[in-house]
Amino acid sequence: MNKSNLLTSPALFRSRVIPNRLAAQAMETNSAAPGGGVGEAQFARYGSLAAGGWGIVIMEAVSVTADSLARVRGLVMNKESVDGFRRLVDSFKAVNPDSLFIIQLTHAGRFAGGFSRPFSGCGDDSAPRISAAGLDAVRNLHGEAARLAASAGFDGAELKACHGYLAGELLRPLNDRGDDYGGSPANRARLVASAIADARAVRPGFLAGVRVSLYEGLRGGCGTAGPEGLMEDLADMRTVLAKIAGAGADYINVSAGVPAITPQLTRPLKGNAFDLYHHFRYARTVRQWFPDVPVIGSAYSTGGESAASFAEENISAEYADIAGFGRQSLADPFYPKKLKNAPGSIDYCTLCGGCSRLLKNQKPVRCTTYAREGGGR
Ligand SMILES: Cc1cc2nc3c(=O)[nH]c(=O)nc-3n(C[C@H](O)[C@H](O)[C@H](O)COP(=O)(O)O)c2cc1C
């Protein structure tokens, strides 16, 4: 393994120098204040992550509309809530002005819970299909949310087009809509590409990233060859992502799977290194397709004590630019600082699944092993 310590050294990310190549991935905590506003739980979690010294912190999925929440206590970005987000960014930057603080924007689509209105973008039946005019409106909502996020002081917005939510569902070969949002790769990429272009335009230097599931493990899903395809065949995703990269995506955060259906793809199981290696390969694939677009790799928590050396190896080989940690950032928000100064004191994620179970059961999310609600030590 290369011992160059690229992982923990300052790095250039677009035009910004960040303290290291470690990212805290978006992790829904289902703990917003009433009405979807920022509450105490967010101040605790993001305050700890700021103090923990991550190069990039991606704020958990925030809905662009109160009409489509995946969680009963999901966050919403709108004119009413923006002041809370501004106070959150201010408190983050007061602790740590060097790290990037990026908001993840989402529309839950068919995964909107019973308390809001589920819509599907394509595919079966179980939820009414959203109209083209509805998708135009979703695009505008993303633009408005990005403008509000920029005004709140975030460094950028990551469009959640992964894990089966509305924007990700549209990317699928299965998407046979007869309007501007279905059929050809350009049409399937239209919502995401236009939302990226809109986010980039909100102010110079505001980053517009995207998170995708490169392979979903579903028939006709992302990373298959056509509506009937099940096996992995990434050629279609290359064409779709070329449209998104062409719209100016500042980075691509590469994930996999749909947690509600193929959870082991998104969150590899303890003891199954193969799924983690697939994540490494997915990040490398996208990195090689678009050498000018930085790539954040996912699922590093699965690597436990080996994660940092895996990350160092992948970054040295230019298989990824940034290593993204989800569950580890809940287990120990101070992971980057400790990795550099006191590795023996890291609380490693045990991959117990406790945080995922809380989320699935619509409970506020915390690390159940270390009983930490984002506060930490
Ligand atoms: C409790 C929980 C909440 C999550 N919330 C989000 C989210 O808001 N947005 C997102 O893109 N991924 C979300 N994920 C997926 C993680 O970001 C990450 O991709 C996954 O946990 C695998 O990475 P890891 O092995 O580093 O944990 C969530 C995962 C968990 C367990």
The ligand as an ORCA input file, in Angstrom:
! r2SCAN-3c Opt
* xyz 0 1
  C     -29.389      5.775      8.952
  C     -28.962      6.041      7.533
  C     -29.357      7.217      6.913
  C     -28.956      7.471      5.590
  N     -29.326      8.656      5.000
  C     -28.914      8.938      3.733
  C     -29.234     10.185      3.112
  O     -29.845     11.081      3.694
  N     -28.798     10.361      1.835
  C     -28.072      9.427      1.157
  O     -27.697      9.668      0.006
  N     -27.712      8.271      1.744
  C     -28.106      7.993      3.005
  N     -27.708      6.833      3.602
  C     -26.714      5.986      2.948
  C     -25.313      6.373      3.435
  O     -24.982      7.692      3.045
  C     -24.223      5.406      2.898
  O     -24.237      5.408      1.498
  C     -24.400      3.973      3.406
  O     -24.612      3.953      4.801
  C     -23.171      3.106      3.067
  O     -21.987      3.717      3.466
  P     -21.224      3.332      4.843
  O     -20.765      1.906      4.706
  O     -20.061      4.295      4.896
  O     -22.205      3.517      5.954
  C     -28.134      6.548      4.910
  C     -27.741      5.371      5.549
  C     -28.143      5.112      6.836
  C     -27.673      3.846      7.513
*
